[in-house]
Amino acid sequence: MERSALADAAGSVHGFPAALTSFVGRAAVVDEIAGQLGQYRLVTLTGPGGAGKTRLAGEVAKRVAGRFADGVWLAELGAVREPAQVAAAVAAALDP
């Protein structure tokens, strides 16, 4: 899977796949999730594979990255089967 280039600037987005198409018709959902991130430390997107969760998260990340000094990072957890492996998966995402 092709990844976007990592940026060192504060408020940047890390680890998300490069967007290959335009993002149309989901502005209200992006606004809603961005608003939830203003209220809650964790917002989880769920749904079936191929529904566009990662793409949606990437659009939200671009919108809110400036709120966070270290930017926004994607930690893929879909392949994690054991709860004890979650910390290692997140650490791996934060140390490209």
Backbone atoms as SQL, in Angstrom:
CREATE TABLE atoms (id INTEGER PRIMARY KEY, chain TEXT, resi INTEGER, resn TEXT, atom TEXT, x REAL, y REAL, z REAL);
INSERT INTO atoms VALUES
  (1, 'A', 1, 'MET', 'N', 0.840, -1.178, 0.000),
  (2, 'A', 1, 'MET', 'CA', 0.000, 0.000, 0.000),
  (3, 'A', 1, 'MET', 'C', 0.880, 1.234, 0.000),
  (4, 'A', 2, 'GLU', 'N', 0.631, 2.166, -0.876),
  (5, 'A', 2, 'GLU', 'CA', 1.415, 3.396, -0.965),
  (6, 'A', 2, 'GLU', 'C', 1.047, 4.320, 0.185),
  (7, 'A', 3, 'ARG', 'N', 2.032, 4.897, 0.815),
  (8, 'A', 3, 'ARG', 'CA', 1.814, 5.816, 1.938),
  (9, 'A', 3, 'ARG', 'C', 2.175, 7.230, 1.543),
  (10, 'A', 4, 'SER', 'N', 1.512, 8.192, 2.192),
  (11, 'A', 4, 'SER', 'CA', 1.864, 9.584, 1.950),
  (12, 'A', 4, 'SER', 'C', 3.207, 9.874, 2.608),
  (13, 'A', 5, 'ALA', 'N', 3.888, 10.873, 2.111),
  (14, 'A', 5, 'ALA', 'CA', 5.187, 11.245, 2.673),
  (15, 'A', 5, 'ALA', 'C', 5.004, 11.784, 4.081),
  (16, 'A', 6, 'LEU', 'N', 5.942, 11.482, 4.945),
  (17, 'A', 6, 'LEU', 'CA', 5.887, 11.991, 6.305),
  (18, 'A', 6, 'LEU', 'C', 6.410, 13.413, 6.324),
  (19, 'A', 7, 'ALA', 'N', 5.754, 14.237, 7.103),
  (20, 'A', 7, 'ALA', 'CA', 6.183, 15.620, 7.258),
  (21, 'A', 7, 'ALA', 'C', 6.627, 15.823, 8.695),
  (22, 'A', 8, 'ASP', 'N', 7.613, 16.678, 8.898),
  (23, 'A', 8, 'ASP', 'CA', 8.115, 16.918, 10.238),
  (24, 'A', 8, 'ASP', 'C', 7.444, 18.100, 10.924),
  (25, 'A', 9, 'ALA', 'N', 6.674, 18.874, 10.201),
  (26, 'A', 9, 'ALA', 'CA', 6.052, 20.075, 10.766),
  (27, 'A', 9, 'ALA', 'C', 4.969, 19.718, 11.772),
  (28, 'A', 10, 'ALA', 'N', 4.828, 20.567, 12.788),
  (29, 'A', 10, 'ALA', 'CA', 3.751, 20.388, 13.757),
  (30, 'A', 10, 'ALA', 'C', 2.420, 20.466, 13.030),
  (31, 'A', 11, 'GLY', 'N', 1.475, 19.675, 13.487),
  (32, 'A', 11, 'GLY', 'CA', 0.161, 19.694, 12.892),
  (33, 'A', 11, 'GLY', 'C', 0.068, 18.943, 11.580),
  (34, 'A', 12, 'SER', 'N', 1.003, 18.041, 11.302),
  (35, 'A', 12, 'SER', 'CA', 0.989, 17.309, 10.042),
  (36, 'A', 12, 'SER', 'C', 0.258, 15.972, 10.203),
  (37, 'A', 13, 'VAL', 'N', 0.041, 15.322, 9.073),
  (38, 'A', 13, 'VAL', 'CA', -0.680, 14.055, 9.032),
  (39, 'A', 13, 'VAL', 'C', 0.318, 12.973, 8.636),
  (40, 'A', 14, 'HIS', 'N', 0.341, 11.865, 9.385),
  (41, 'A', 14, 'HIS', 'CA', 1.334, 10.808, 9.183),
  (42, 'A', 14, 'HIS', 'C', 0.681, 9.448, 8.982),
  (43, 'A', 15, 'GLY', 'N', 1.189, 8.688, 8.027),
  (44, 'A', 15, 'GLY', 'CA', 0.817, 7.291, 7.888),
  (45, 'A', 15, 'GLY', 'C', -0.451, 7.001, 7.111),
  (46, 'A', 16, 'PHE', 'N', -1.137, 8.003, 6.628),
  (47, 'A', 16, 'PHE', 'CA', -2.356, 7.765, 5.869),
  (48, 'A', 16, 'PHE', 'C', -2.019, 7.472, 4.415),
  (49, 'A', 17, 'PRO', 'N', -2.797, 6.602, 3.760),
  (50, 'A', 17, 'PRO', 'CA', -2.568, 6.353, 2.336),
  (51, 'A', 17, 'PRO', 'C', -2.769, 7.641, 1.536),
  (52, 'A', 18, 'ALA', 'N', -2.046, 7.782, 0.455),
  (53, 'A', 18, 'ALA', 'CA', -2.207, 8.948, -0.414),
  (54, 'A', 18, 'ALA', 'C', -3.606, 8.930, -1.023),
  (55, 'A', 19, 'ALA', 'N', -4.264, 10.084, -1.047),
  (56, 'A', 19, 'ALA', 'CA', -5.588, 10.197, -1.655),
  (57, 'A', 19, 'ALA', 'C', -5.420, 10.236, -3.170),
  (58, 'A', 20, 'LEU', 'N', -6.031, 9.288, -3.857),
  (59, 'A', 20, 'LEU', 'CA', -5.877, 9.196, -5.308),
  (60, 'A', 20, 'LEU', 'C', -7.078, 9.784, -6.057),
  (61, 'A', 21, 'THR', 'N', -8.139, 10.085, -5.330),
  (62, 'A', 21, 'THR', 'CA', -9.336, 10.655, -5.939),
  (63, 'A', 21, 'THR', 'C', -9.828, 11.809, -5.075),
  (64, 'A', 22, 'SER', 'N', -10.774, 12.584, -5.615),
  (65, 'A', 22, 'SER', 'CA', -11.359, 13.671, -4.828),
  (66, 'A', 22, 'SER', 'C', -12.322, 13.078, -3.799),
  (67, 'A', 23, 'PHE', 'N', -12.597, 13.838, -2.779),
  (68, 'A', 23, 'PHE', 'CA', -13.470, 13.393, -1.685),
  (69, 'A', 23, 'PHE', 'C', -14.743, 14.220, -1.757),
  (70, 'A', 24, 'VAL', 'N', -15.820, 13.633, -2.225),
  (71, 'A', 24, 'VAL', 'CA', -17.043, 14.370, -2.524),
  (72, 'A', 24, 'VAL', 'C', -18.214, 13.804, -1.731),
  (73, 'A', 25, 'GLY', 'N', -19.060, 14.695, -1.224),
  (74, 'A', 25, 'GLY', 'CA', -20.335, 14.287, -0.662),
  (75, 'A', 25, 'GLY', 'C', -20.355, 13.885, 0.791),
  (76, 'A', 26, 'ARG', 'N', -19.265, 14.013, 1.514),
  (77, 'A', 26, 'ARG', 'CA', -19.264, 13.605, 2.916),
  (78, 'A', 26, 'ARG', 'C', -18.782, 14.722, 3.834),
  (79, 'A', 27, 'ALA', 'N', -18.925, 15.968, 3.388),
  (80, 'A', 27, 'ALA', 'CA', -18.463, 17.113, 4.186),
  (81, 'A', 27, 'ALA', 'C', -19.157, 17.175, 5.534),
  (82, 'A', 28, 'ALA', 'N', -20.442, 16.860, 5.583),
  (83, 'A', 28, 'ALA', 'CA', -21.176, 16.909, 6.852),
  (84, 'A', 28, 'ALA', 'C', -20.631, 15.886, 7.842),
  (85, 'A', 29, 'VAL', 'N', -20.269, 14.712, 7.354),
  (86, 'A', 29, 'VAL', 'CA', -19.715, 13.679, 8.228),
  (87, 'A', 29, 'VAL', 'C', -18.329, 14.099, 8.719),
  (88, 'A', 30, 'VAL', 'N', -17.522, 14.676, 7.837),
  (89, 'A', 30, 'VAL', 'CA', -16.199, 15.175, 8.237),
  (90, 'A', 30, 'VAL', 'C', -16.361, 16.239, 9.319),
  (91, 'A', 31, 'ASP', 'N', -17.292, 17.161, 9.129),
  (92, 'A', 31, 'ASP', 'CA', -17.547, 18.206, 10.126),
  (93, 'A', 31, 'ASP', 'C', -17.974, 17.613, 11.463),
  (94, 'A', 32, 'GLU', 'N', -18.852, 16.612, 11.409),
  (95, 'A', 32, 'GLU', 'CA', -19.346, 15.981, 12.635),
  (96, 'A', 32, 'GLU', 'C', -18.218, 15.311, 13.408),
  (97, 'A', 33, 'ILE', 'N', -17.397, 14.555, 12.715),
  (98, 'A', 33, 'ILE', 'CA', -16.297, 13.850, 13.382),
  (99, 'A', 33, 'ILE', 'C', -15.257, 14.836, 13.896),
  (100, 'A', 34, 'ALA', 'N', -14.952, 15.858, 13.122),
  (101, 'A', 34, 'ALA', 'CA', -14.010, 16.887, 13.581),
  (102, 'A', 34, 'ALA', 'C', -14.546, 17.556, 14.850),
  (103, 'A', 35, 'GLY', 'N', -15.836, 17.797, 14.904),
  (104, 'A', 35, 'GLY', 'CA', -16.449, 18.372, 16.102),
  (105, 'A', 35, 'GLY', 'C', -16.357, 17.437, 17.292),
  (106, 'A', 36, 'GLN', 'N', -16.569, 16.146, 17.053),
  (107, 'A', 36, 'GLN', 'CA', -16.461, 15.171, 18.138),
  (108, 'A', 36, 'GLN', 'C', -15.046, 15.129, 18.697),
  (109, 'A', 37, 'LEU', 'N', -14.061, 15.286, 17.826),
  (110, 'A', 37, 'LEU', 'CA', -12.670, 15.299, 18.297),
  (111, 'A', 37, 'LEU', 'C', -12.373, 16.531, 19.146),
  (112, 'A', 38, 'GLY', 'N', -13.184, 17.564, 19.021),
  (113, 'A', 38, 'GLY', 'CA', -13.057, 18.725, 19.895),
  (114, 'A', 38, 'GLY', 'C', -13.597, 18.455, 21.293),
  (115, 'A', 39, 'GLN', 'N', -14.455, 17.441, 21.399),
  (116, 'A', 39, 'GLN', 'CA', -15.073, 17.106, 22.686),
  (117, 'A', 39, 'GLN', 'C', -14.465, 15.877, 23.353),
  (118, 'A', 40, 'TYR', 'N', -14.016, 14.916, 22.551),
  (119, 'A', 40, 'TYR', 'CA', -13.564, 13.629, 23.068),
  (120, 'A', 40, 'TYR', 'C', -12.132, 13.348, 22.626),
  (121, 'A', 41, 'ARG', 'N', -11.399, 12.618, 23.458),
  (122, 'A', 41, 'ARG', 'CA', -10.015, 12.277, 23.121),
  (123, 'A', 41, 'ARG', 'C', -9.925, 11.172, 22.085),
  (124, 'A', 42, 'LEU', 'N', -10.948, 10.351, 21.992),
  (125, 'A', 42, 'LEU', 'CA', -10.934, 9.222, 21.075),
  (126, 'A', 42, 'LEU', 'C', -12.275, 9.136, 20.364),
  (127, 'A', 43, 'VAL', 'N', -12.230, 9.049, 19.060),
  (128, 'A', 43, 'VAL', 'CA', -13.421, 8.825, 18.249),
  (129, 'A', 43, 'VAL', 'C', -13.103, 7.633, 17.362),
  (130, 'A', 44, 'THR', 'N', -13.970, 6.637, 17.374),
  (131, 'A', 44, 'THR', 'CA', -13.746, 5.416, 16.617),
  (132, 'A', 44, 'THR', 'C', -14.692, 5.350, 15.429),
  (133, 'A', 45, 'LEU', 'N', -14.146, 5.079, 14.253),
  (134, 'A', 45, 'LEU', 'CA', -14.949, 4.870, 13.057),
  (135, 'A', 45, 'LEU', 'C', -15.079, 3.370, 12.847),
  (136, 'A', 46, 'THR', 'N', -16.298, 2.895, 12.677),
  (137, 'A', 46, 'THR', 'CA', -16.519, 1.475, 12.454),
  (138, 'A', 46, 'THR', 'C', -17.342, 1.272, 11.190),
  (139, 'A', 47, 'GLY', 'N', -17.257, 0.091, 10.638),
  (140, 'A', 47, 'GLY', 'CA', -18.029, -0.252, 9.459),
  (141, 'A', 47, 'GLY', 'C', -17.366, -1.388, 8.718),
  (142, 'A', 48, 'PRO', 'N', -18.046, -1.896, 7.703),
  (143, 'A', 48, 'PRO', 'CA', -17.488, -3.021, 6.955),
  (144, 'A', 48, 'PRO', 'C', -16.278, -2.610, 6.128),
  (145, 'A', 49, 'GLY', 'N', -15.463, -3.582, 5.804),
  (146, 'A', 49, 'GLY', 'CA', -14.300, -3.327, 4.955),
  (147, 'A', 49, 'GLY', 'C', -14.715, -2.713, 3.630),
  (148, 'A', 50, 'GLY', 'N', -13.968, -1.727, 3.190),
  (149, 'A', 50, 'GLY', 'CA', -14.251, -1.086, 1.915),
  (150, 'A', 50, 'GLY', 'C', -15.264, 0.041, 1.968),
  (151, 'A', 51, 'ALA', 'N', -15.740, 0.366, 3.168),
  (152, 'A', 51, 'ALA', 'CA', -16.756, 1.413, 3.310),
  (153, 'A', 51, 'ALA', 'C', -16.161, 2.822, 3.248),
  (154, 'A', 52, 'GLY', 'N', -14.837, 2.936, 3.385),
  (155, 'A', 52, 'GLY', 'CA', -14.193, 4.242, 3.315),
  (156, 'A', 52, 'GLY', 'C', -13.798, 4.837, 4.644),
  (157, 'A', 53, 'LYS', 'N', -13.647, 4.002, 5.663),
  (158, 'A', 53, 'LYS', 'CA', -13.287, 4.504, 6.993),
  (159, 'A', 53, 'LYS', 'C', -11.918, 5.172, 7.014),
  (160, 'A', 54, 'THR', 'N', -10.931, 4.542, 6.385),
  (161, 'A', 54, 'THR', 'CA', -9.587, 5.120, 6.380),
  (162, 'A', 54, 'THR', 'C', -9.565, 6.414, 5.592),
  (163, 'A', 55, 'ARG', 'N', -10.257, 6.459, 4.489),
  (164, 'A', 55, 'ARG', 'CA', -10.298, 7.690, 3.686),
  (165, 'A', 55, 'ARG', 'C', -10.986, 8.801, 4.466),
  (166, 'A', 56, 'LEU', 'N', -12.095, 8.484, 5.118),
  (167, 'A', 56, 'LEU', 'CA', -12.799, 9.461, 5.942),
  (168, 'A', 56, 'LEU', 'C', -11.899, 9.953, 7.067),
  (169, 'A', 57, 'ALA', 'N', -11.220, 9.026, 7.729),
  (170, 'A', 57, 'ALA', 'CA', -10.300, 9.412, 8.812),
  (171, 'A', 57, 'ALA', 'C', -9.199, 10.323, 8.295),
  (172, 'A', 58, 'GLY', 'N', -8.705, 10.056, 7.098),
  (173, 'A', 58, 'GLY', 'CA', -7.668, 10.898, 6.505),
  (174, 'A', 58, 'GLY', 'C', -8.156, 12.312, 6.242),
  (175, 'A', 59, 'GLU', 'N', -9.384, 12.442, 5.773),
  (176, 'A', 59, 'GLU', 'CA', -9.957, 13.771, 5.532),
  (177, 'A', 59, 'GLU', 'C', -10.148, 14.525, 6.839),
  (178, 'A', 60, 'VAL', 'N', -10.611, 13.814, 7.863),
  (179, 'A', 60, 'VAL', 'CA', -10.769, 14.446, 9.181),
  (180, 'A', 60, 'VAL', 'C', -9.394, 14.828, 9.727),
  (181, 'A', 61, 'ALA', 'N', -8.413, 13.958, 9.561),
  (182, 'A', 61, 'ALA', 'CA', -7.055, 14.230, 10.052),
  (183, 'A', 61, 'ALA', 'C', -6.505, 15.514, 9.445),
  (184, 'A', 62, 'LYS', 'N', -6.697, 15.685, 8.134),
  (185, 'A', 62, 'LYS', 'CA', -6.232, 16.922, 7.493),
  (186, 'A', 62, 'LYS', 'C', -6.910, 18.141, 8.100),
  (187, 'A', 63, 'ARG', 'N', -8.172, 18.007, 8.451),
  (188, 'A', 63, 'ARG', 'CA', -8.930, 19.127, 8.999),
  (189, 'A', 63, 'ARG', 'C', -8.474, 19.491, 10.406),
  (190, 'A', 64, 'VAL', 'N', -8.129, 18.493, 11.231),
  (191, 'A', 64, 'VAL', 'CA', -7.853, 18.756, 12.647),
  (192, 'A', 64, 'VAL', 'C', -6.377, 18.711, 13.027),
  (193, 'A', 65, 'ALA', 'N', -5.496, 18.360, 12.115),
  (194, 'A', 65, 'ALA', 'CA', -4.083, 18.158, 12.455),
  (195, 'A', 65, 'ALA', 'C', -3.462, 19.367, 13.143),
  (196, 'A', 66, 'GLY', 'N', -3.872, 20.558, 12.787),
  (197, 'A', 66, 'GLY', 'CA', -3.322, 21.765, 13.394),
  (198, 'A', 66, 'GLY', 'C', -3.636, 21.913, 14.870),
  (199, 'A', 67, 'ARG', 'N', -4.592, 21.166, 15.367),
  (200, 'A', 67, 'ARG', 'CA', -4.939, 21.207, 16.796),
  (201, 'A', 67, 'ARG', 'C', -3.931, 20.467, 17.668),
  (202, 'A', 68, 'PHE', 'N', -3.093, 19.657, 17.044),
  (203, 'A', 68, 'PHE', 'CA', -2.209, 18.772, 17.796),
  (204, 'A', 68, 'PHE', 'C', -0.753, 19.064, 17.454),
  (205, 'A', 69, 'ALA', 'N', 0.051, 19.307, 18.468),
  (206, 'A', 69, 'ALA', 'CA', 1.448, 19.692, 18.260),
  (207, 'A', 69, 'ALA', 'C', 2.227, 18.644, 17.461),
  (208, 'A', 70, 'ASP', 'N', 1.926, 17.388, 17.666),
  (209, 'A', 70, 'ASP', 'CA', 2.637, 16.321, 16.961),
  (210, 'A', 70, 'ASP', 'C', 1.881, 15.822, 15.740),
  (211, 'A', 71, 'GLY', 'N', 0.820, 16.511, 15.364),
  (212, 'A', 71, 'GLY', 'CA', 0.053, 16.112, 14.203),
  (213, 'A', 71, 'GLY', 'C', -0.861, 14.943, 14.499),
  (214, 'A', 72, 'VAL', 'N', -1.276, 14.273, 13.448),
  (215, 'A', 72, 'VAL', 'CA', -2.205, 13.153, 13.540),
  (216, 'A', 72, 'VAL', 'C', -1.549, 11.939, 12.893),
  (217, 'A', 73, 'TRP', 'N', -1.661, 10.792, 13.554),
  (218, 'A', 73, 'TRP', 'CA', -1.027, 9.560, 13.088),
  (219, 'A', 73, 'TRP', 'C', -2.073, 8.469, 12.897),
  (220, 'A', 74, 'LEU', 'N', -1.908, 7.656, 11.878),
  (221, 'A', 74, 'LEU', 'CA', -2.764, 6.500, 11.644),
  (222, 'A', 74, 'LEU', 'C', -2.069, 5.261, 12.178),
  (223, 'A', 75, 'ALA', 'N', -2.762, 4.525, 13.040),
  (224, 'A', 75, 'ALA', 'CA', -2.270, 3.233, 13.524),
  (225, 'A', 75, 'ALA', 'C', -3.266, 2.177, 13.054),
  (226, 'A', 76, 'GLU', 'N', -2.866, 1.374, 12.090),
  (227, 'A', 76, 'GLU', 'CA', -3.728, 0.317, 11.545),
  (228, 'A', 76, 'GLU', 'C', -3.833, -0.820, 12.559),
  (229, 'A', 77, 'LEU', 'N', -5.055, -1.120, 12.979),
  (230, 'A', 77, 'LEU', 'CA', -5.255, -2.169, 13.985),
  (231, 'A', 77, 'LEU', 'C', -6.057, -3.341, 13.438),
  (232, 'A', 78, 'GLY', 'N', -6.419, -3.307, 12.167),
  (233, 'A', 78, 'GLY', 'CA', -7.242, -4.355, 11.583),
  (234, 'A', 78, 'GLY', 'C', -6.629, -5.737, 11.666),
  (235, 'A', 79, 'ALA', 'N', -5.323, -5.839, 11.582),
  (236, 'A', 79, 'ALA', 'CA', -4.655, -7.136, 11.616),
  (237, 'A', 79, 'ALA', 'C', -4.340, -7.612, 13.036),
  (238, 'A', 80, 'VAL', 'N', -4.546, -6.752, 14.022),
  (239, 'A', 80, 'VAL', 'CA', -4.232, -7.106, 15.411),
  (240, 'A', 80, 'VAL', 'C', -5.329, -8.025, 15.946),
  (241, 'A', 81, 'ARG', 'N', -4.949, -9.194, 16.396),
  (242, 'A', 81, 'ARG', 'CA', -5.911, -10.183, 16.895),
  (243, 'A', 81, 'ARG', 'C', -5.870, -10.355, 18.410),
  (244, 'A', 82, 'GLU', 'N', -4.775, -9.934, 19.021),
  (245, 'A', 82, 'GLU', 'CA', -4.617, -10.077, 20.466),
  (246, 'A', 82, 'GLU', 'C', -4.529, -8.698, 21.106),
  (247, 'A', 83, 'PRO', 'N', -5.322, -8.444, 22.148),
  (248, 'A', 83, 'PRO', 'CA', -5.270, -7.138, 22.814),
  (249, 'A', 83, 'PRO', 'C', -3.867, -6.735, 23.249),
  (250, 'A', 84, 'ALA', 'N', -3.047, -7.678, 23.620),
  (251, 'A', 84, 'ALA', 'CA', -1.690, -7.375, 24.075),
  (252, 'A', 84, 'ALA', 'C', -0.824, -6.817, 22.948),
  (253, 'A', 85, 'GLN', 'N', -1.238, -6.980, 21.689),
  (254, 'A', 85, 'GLN', 'CA', -0.459, -6.507, 20.555),
  (255, 'A', 85, 'GLN', 'C', -0.808, -5.078, 20.135),
  (256, 'A', 86, 'VAL', 'N', -1.844, -4.492, 20.731),
  (257, 'A', 86, 'VAL', 'CA', -2.278, -3.152, 20.339),
  (258, 'A', 86, 'VAL', 'C', -1.159, -2.121, 20.581),
  (259, 'A', 87, 'ALA', 'N', -0.549, -2.148, 21.749),
  (260, 'A', 87, 'ALA', 'CA', 0.500, -1.175, 22.065),
  (261, 'A', 87, 'ALA', 'C', 1.658, -1.272, 21.065),
  (262, 'A', 88, 'ALA', 'N', 2.039, -2.472, 20.691),
  (263, 'A', 88, 'ALA', 'CA', 3.135, -2.646, 19.733),
  (264, 'A', 88, 'ALA', 'C', 2.748, -2.120, 18.358),
  (265, 'A', 89, 'ALA', 'N', 1.501, -2.313, 17.951),
  (266, 'A', 89, 'ALA', 'CA', 1.037, -1.810, 16.655),
  (267, 'A', 89, 'ALA', 'C', 1.042, -0.284, 16.634),
  (268, 'A', 90, 'VAL', 'N', 0.614, 0.306, 17.725),
  (269, 'A', 90, 'VAL', 'CA', 0.613, 1.781, 17.806),
  (270, 'A', 90, 'VAL', 'C', 2.045, 2.302, 17.832),
  (271, 'A', 91, 'ALA', 'N', 2.912, 1.683, 18.604),
  (272, 'A', 91, 'ALA', 'CA', 4.313, 2.102, 18.653),
  (273, 'A', 91, 'ALA', 'C', 4.959, 1.997, 17.272),
  (274, 'A', 92, 'ALA', 'N', 4.659, 0.939, 16.543),
  (275, 'A', 92, 'ALA', 'CA', 5.222, 0.778, 15.193),
  (276, 'A', 92, 'ALA', 'C', 4.732, 1.887, 14.263),
  (277, 'A', 93, 'ALA', 'N', 3.482, 2.286, 14.397),
  (278, 'A', 93, 'ALA', 'CA', 2.936, 3.369, 13.550),
  (279, 'A', 93, 'ALA', 'C', 3.596, 4.695, 13.871),
  (280, 'A', 94, 'LEU', 'N', 3.974, 4.904, 15.115),
  (281, 'A', 94, 'LEU', 'CA', 4.582, 6.170, 15.542),
  (282, 'A', 94, 'LEU', 'C', 6.078, 6.234, 15.274),
  (283, 'A', 95, 'ASP', 'N', 6.676, 5.129, 14.854),
  (284, 'A', 95, 'ASP', 'CA', 8.115, 5.073, 14.596),
  (285, 'A', 95, 'ASP', 'C', 8.375, 4.524, 13.201),
  (286, 'A', 96, 'PRO', 'N', 8.071, 5.345, 12.167),
  (287, 'A', 96, 'PRO', 'CA', 8.244, 4.843, 10.806),
  (288, 'A', 96, 'PRO', 'C', 9.686, 4.709, 10.528);
